[in-house]
Structure formats: C-alpha cells, structure tokens
Amino acid sequence: MTGPIKKWKTGAWEIAIWSNKRKFNGEELEFKTASLSRSYKKKGEEIWRSDIVNFRKSDIVKMNMLLDKARDFLFLAEVEE
C-alpha cells in the first residue's frame, strides 16, 4: 500500500485520506477511506504509540453527529453549572 493521498494534523491528532481499489464485476473501482489517529506516550515510557480508527466517508456524518452531542453536553453543562 502506498501512502495517504492527503493528511492533516493538529496537536496529537492526525487524519489521513487513502485511495483504495477493489475488483467488482470484473472492473477495478476506486474508493476513498480515512484514518484518524492520536499519538501519545505512556507515562514513564519513551515509546510513541498511536490509536487508529479507520472509516468510510459515509461514517463522517454519523461521527459528526456524535461529536456534536458530546461537545454540547460537555461545554453547555459547564455554562449551566
């Protein structure tokens, strides 16, 4: 597999877009997927680690909805307190 076709990074977070190919009914189709990763070091260790989540473009809307709910709960709860 070659590298990603596009990447963005902020702090410990990075998202990469990948081009994928698959044979379907005798034709080669291209589709894109994404991977979201967070880099970190465990306490007392010098080794960098990454948590990675791979997803398809159809997952982005669902993920945004969940992140919006979490953001609203976390930030609006602070205002109400």
Buried (B, 14 or more C-beta within 10 A) or exposed (E): EEEBEEEEEEEEEBBBBBEEEEEEEEEEEEEEBBBBBEBEEEEEEEEEEEEEEEBEEEEEEEEEEEEEEEEEEEEEEEEEE
